[in-house]
Amino acid sequence: MAKSMKLNEMALGYTAAALSAVCMFLLGIGWNLGYYTSAAIAMSNWHIFFGPSIGGIVAGMIEAGFLSFIGAYSFAWFYNKLA
């Protein structure tokens, strides 16, 4: 009988959170430099705390990291229940 593959919930959650925070940081810096402005404006519409200021970028990073951690952890937990 084949072993079922299980996901590490915490590792997947931390990875998703870190990736989301880095992407928000790069998007915020690009917004201030004049690159990807339409994408940054769209992201600021989706995320409550994200903005062009330093505080807005940091708050957007925290928000994106938190939401991504919750989503990835929940996905891995649900996957492990089915596997």
N, C-alpha and C positions, 0 to 999 in steps of 0.2 A: 504494500500500500504506500502511496506517495505521501510525503510530508507536506502539509499545507504551509504556504508562506505567510508569515505574519509581518506586519509593519510595526516599526517602533514609533508609537504615537508621539512621544516627546521629541524625538529627533526630527520627524517630519514637521511638527509644529514649529520647532526652533528654526529649521531651515527655511520654511515659508515666511516666518516673521522676519528673519534677517534679509532675505531676498526682497521682500516688500519694502522694508525700511531703506535698503540701498537704492531701490528703484525710485522711491519717493524723494530721496535726497538728490539723486541725479536729475530727476525731473524738476525739482525746485531750483537747483542751480542753473539748469538749462533755461528755465523760465526767466530767471534774473539776467541771464546773458542774451536773451532774445531768441533762443532756440526752443522748438517744440511748444510754442506758446498756446496753440489751440489744444494740444493734448493736456497741457498743464491747467488750462482753464476748465476743460472737461473734467479733469481729476478734482479740481477744487469744487466743482458742482456735486461730485459724488461723495467727497469726504468733507465732513463738517468743519474740521479744524485746519485743513491744508490751505496755505496761502503763500504769497510771494515773499513775505518777510522771513527772517531767521526763525522767529518763534513759530510762524505758520508752517515752515518746513519741518521743524522738530516735532511739532504737534501732529502734523500729518504722518511723519515717520512712526510715531508712537501709535497713532490710530491704525495705520495700515498694518503695523506689526502685530498689534493686538487682534485685529479682525482676521488676519491671515493665520495666526497661531490657532485661534478658535476653530476656524474653518478646516485647516489641515488636520488638527488633532481629532476633530469630530469625524472627518472622512476616514482617517486611519482606524479609529475606534470602531466605526461602523463596518469597515472592510474586514477587520479582524473578527468581528462577530459573525460575519457571513462565511469567512474562510475556514 
